Amino acid sequence: MNIVALIISTVAGLSTILGYLFIYIKPKNNTNFIGAALAFSATIMILLSVTELIPSGFINLEYRFNLWIAFLGLISMIFIGNFISRRIKKQIDKKKQINTSLYRVGVLSMVALMIHNLPEGVLIYLTTQIDLELGIKLGIAIMMHNIPEGIAIAIPIYYATKSKKKAFKMTLISGLSEPIGAILAWLLLSHFITATFISIIMLFVAGLMISISINDIFEEAKKSPRKYLYYGIILAFSIFIINLIIF
């Protein structure tokens, strides 16, 4: 077991807790703050899907098979991701919560990001095995985008339930899936984890995150004045571009 790879993946994963800390901000208007925070995190998730997950997954499938297989895999995973997000949504809506729609956004984000963090943990482990410096840079880059992902979980859960403990627990669970991915890479790599498998997971997660971002997170964010959505979107693009330039 590469302990350094495990440490890097753990630090990157637990950076979601930094997103949790945003619940301690005391805004003058909760609705405006929630709207901006959700628009920010949803935009980050969409940008990650469109610029990283989909291209990486698609290109690898095209390389290993052909263009049509890659295209079929992309469309299939997007539909499956959308279908699963709707099924989870129906299950959540059966529960009585203080704010069902806001709570649903937090739970859906947690599920999507748990699945998203697993292959990231695998990627960090493999990269660190090959090149330690590159593994560290990758870990920092992933840590930077895990912070807004933590916001996507913690803010809606906290404001829906008024429970800091529940918001922390769900954010932590999502973050821990990253080192779990590294451990799985160590235990199962030679038998189950292949480049094709990772590519399919990437496309599936992209479909899931895009569906949740558009159908749930942005819909919830629209309950605040439109200008706060724009603030969140502009901030997300700014941070994402800076992250691309640096890393």
N, C-alpha and C positions, 0 to 999 in steps of 0.2 A: 504494500500500500504506500503510495506517495503522500506522505504527511503534508508536505508543502502544498500540493494540489488540493488536499482536503481543507487546509486552512484558508487558502485563497477562495475556494468555492463557498466556505462557511461565512467568511467576511462579506463576500459579494451578496450572498443570499440574505444575511441578517441586516443588510443595509435597508431592507424594507422597513425595519423598525424606525429608521430616520423619518420615513413617511408617516408613521404612526404619531410621531411627536407633533405633527401639525394639528392634532386635536386640541393641543394646549394653547393654540392661538385663540384669543378672545376677540372675535370680530365684532364690529358695531352692528352688523346685520348678518345673521347666520345664513339666510337664504342666498345672499350675494356671494358670501364666502364659499358656500357649498357649490354654487353654480360655477364659480371660477376654478375651484379645485378639481371638480369633476371634468370640466372641459379641458383642463390642463392634462390630467391623467389619461383621459380618453384619446386626446390627440397624440400623446406619447405612444400609447399602445398601437394606434393605427399606423403611425410613422414607423415603428419597429416592425410591424407586420409587412408593410409595403416595401420598405427599403432594405430589410435584413432577412426576415424569415422566408417570405415568398421567393425572392431571388435566389437565396441559398438552396432552399429545397427544390425549386424548379430546375435550376441549372444542374444540380447533382443528378436528378432523375433523368434529365435529358442526356447527360453525359453517359450514364450507365445503361439507359434504354434507348429512347428516341423522343422526338418532340411531342408526338401524339400521346405517348404514355405519360410524359411529364404534364401535359395539358389536362389529360383525364384525371391524373392524380390531384392536380391543383383544384379543379372544379369539384371533384368528389369530396375532398377534405373541407372545402369551403361550405358545401351543402351539409356535410356531416356536423361540422362545427356549429353551424346555424341551428340545425335540428336539435343537437344536444343542449345548446344554450336555452332553447325554447322549452325543452323538457324539464330542465332544472328550474326554469322560471315558474312553470306550472306547479311544481312541487313546493317551491317556496311560497307561492301565493296561497297555498292551502293553510299556511300557518298565520295566526293572528299576531301581528306585530304593531308597534306604535306607529311605524311608518313603513308599510309593506314594500312600497316601490323603492324607497331608499335602502332598506335592508336588503332587498333583492339585488340591487346594484352591487353592494358590498360582497355578498356571497358569490354571485356570478364572477366578480373580479377575482376573488380568492381562488375559485376553482380553476379559472382560466390561467391564472398566474402560477398556480401550483404545477399545472401541466407544462407551462412554458418554462419554468425554472429547472425542471428535471433534465431536459436536453442541454440546458445551459451548463448545469453541473457536469454533465458528461463532456461537453466541449472544453470546459476549463481544465478538467482532469487530463484529457488527451493532449491539449495544447501545452500544458505545464510539463508533461512527460517528455515532449519533444524539445521545447524551448522555454526555460524558466522565465526569462525576461518577457517574452511574448505572452506567457500565461498570466503574469502579473498585470501587464497592460490590459489584457482582455478582462481580467477580474475587476479592474478599476472602471473600465467602460461599462461593464454589466452592473456594477455597483451604482453608477451614476443614473442608469435608467430604472434601477430597482426602487429608488427613492419615490418617484412619482407613482410607481406601481403600488407601493405601500400606501400612498395617499388614496388611491382608488379603492382600497379595501377599508382603511381605518376611518376615513371621514364619513362615508355613508353608514357604516356599522355604528359608529359612535353617536351620530346625530339621530339615527333611527331608534337606538336602544337606550341611549344615555349611559351606556356601560363602557368605561375605559378598559375594564378587564376583558370584556368580550372583543373589543376592537383590537387590543394588544394580542390576544390569543389567536385570532384569525389572521392577523398580519404575520405573527411569528410562524404559524403553520405554513403559510405560503413561502416564507423565507427559508425555512428548513428543508424544503424540497430541493433546494440547490445542492447542499452537501450530500443529500440522499442520492441525487443524480451522480455525483462523483463516486460515491460508494458503490452504486450499481455498475458504474463503468469499470470499477476495479474488480467486482465480483463476477460480472456477467459478460464483459466485453468480448471475450473470445468465443462465446457461444451464441449470444442473442443480439447484442448491439452492433448493428452494421450501419454503414453510411446511408443505405436506402431507408432503413428504419428511422434514423434520425431525420432524414429529409421528409418523410411522410408525417412524422410528429410535428415538424416545423410548419408544414402546410396546414395541418389540422389546427394547431394553436393559432396560426394567423387567421384562419376562418372563424375560430371561436372568439378571438379578441376583437376582430372587426365587427362581428355580429353584436357582441355585448356592448362595444363602444357606441355603435350607431343606434341600435334598438333600445338600449337601456340607459347607458351612462349619459349620453347626450340628451335623451328624452327627459331624464331627471334634471339635468343641468338647465334645460330650457325653462324651468319654473322660476328661474331668477331673471332679472333684466338682461336683455341681449348683450349689452356692452360688457358684462362680466364674463360671458362666454368668450367674447373676443379677447379679453385680457388673458384668460387662461390659454386660449389657442396660440396667441402671439408669444406668450412666455414659453410654451411648449416648443414651438418652432425655434425660438432663439436658443434654448438650452440644447435642443437636439443638434442644431447646426454647430454650436460650440463644441459639443461632445464629438461630433464627426471630425472637426478640424484638429482637435487635440489628440484623439485616439484613432 
